[in-house]
Amino acid sequence: MVSSEIVPFIKTGGLADVTGALPRFINNKKFNVICILPFYSSIKIDRSQITEAGIVTIPESGVCLKGGVFRTVLPGSSVTLYLLKYGPYFDRDGIYGDAEGDYNDNDRRFAFFCRGVFEICRLAAFKPDVIHCNDWQTGLIPLFMKTLYSNEPFFSSTATLYTIHNLAFHGIFDPGRVINITGLPWSIYSMYGAEFYGNFSFQKSGIYYADFINTVSRRYSEEIQSPESGMGLDGLLRSRKATLAGILNGVDYDTWDPGKDKLIKTNFDITMIAAKKENTKHLCRICGLFYDSSAPVIGMVTRLTEQKGIDLTAAIIDKLMQRDIRFVLLGTGDEYYHKIFSEFAERYKGKMYISLRYDEELSHLIYAGSDIFLIPSRFEPCGLGQIISFRYGTIPVARETGGLADTIIPCRSGEEIDTGVNGFLFRDYNSGALYETLVDALNLFADKEQWGKLIDNAMKADFSWSVSAAGYEDIYRKLCIRNEGLK
């Protein structure tokens, strides 16, 4: 399992949550799993728990670079994690970039990491049946497997699985530079390879050369085969339809458990849902909001970008705040929206609170203390927010796209709450549709009996990793059978 970020060591988004959880839920009696991650200087790790594993030599631009390899374990498991250290590339404050933008040598950094994965496997004497790659930072691995390592006996039975967590991030670089860095043949730079509108795409490399591909929800796997959502790769993805699957992400129910969560004010479960209100009171108090049991709290934990529908949210704030509601938002993103929402918070002091930072404790409290969780995304490969909100009895209002559509069974205006109904969806990407759906939710909130049924349904939903891991195990088995057939 190879990733550029893994919880709890390093995280910028949902990719880290997935790669930190999935390996722990793969059946260790049937599969032996190791993880590989860059050793960033900013990584969160108990240094006393790591050991040196050795040194690997990695060719780059005609010279050989030395990378240090370290070993530890994924917390709460027996899964070994290998860390690849190379100061010039990974001893930086950011993972992918800084305040000025992406690092201009990300092609070198992640080409080095991808090549290092093969050498770490050799160093550890770990002959992988499958290398499970995640997003563009690992996109060169399937390409290396089919070229530079195609005749290596050590990897003769190795297949590659490439998971697309977000197709929007391509990993685009200058082709001449990538070829020079990696030593790859120019023959791979074509429309039937890594070329993407005159550039070299790490993302396309992963998709084109991997033996199997998956995305993180069934709906998203269908959406990315269309011109509207395919980000220029829809034709390639349609051509790979037979080897493309959608497996919904899970959530670690040990981490996100309102009955045991140490970061919230009062623990509760489905049998004592009234205790949830203590978290609502606490959330309002620490955010400087006026608490009123009849005024629903709308929460958001999000990136402030248009992918996440923050433009739609901004468009309805003035109208929404005329209602008797409270609004809490936590996240960072575009400076333009930082400014806008800071102004909103000042204008609606006592009813709105905005926190433009990363705050794990506040995120848990927002999930536990909010009544409604807002996710108006333009597109959403899977989304973990709605799954976590179910767990805490907080009802999602979301756009009908990707994993949101796969997980939310929508309430219909004027209808009784049936078994399974657990949230609200709107289809058209516009502020009017968002506002109307929010109003439906606010109206239902006033009906305590119906709202209670909605909470009950949400908290009974099962999106644990044990369900999702079974889908990955099935792909691993198929790839192992494929390996046997090639021997």
LINFENKA-V833820 format. One line per field, one symbol per residue. burial: # if it has 9 or more other C-alpha atoms within 8 Angstrom, else .. A space follows every 50 residues. Layout:
burial->???
This chain:
burial->#######.###..#############......########.#.......# .....#####.....#########....########...###....##.. .....############.#####...####################..## ....#.#########.#..##.#.#..#######...##...####..## #####################.#####.###.###.#......####### ##...###..#..##.###...#.##.########..##.....###### ##.#######.###.##..##...#########...##.###.##..##. ####........################.#####.############### ######.####.....#...######..#.#.###.##.###.##....# #.#######.#.###.#######..#..##..#....
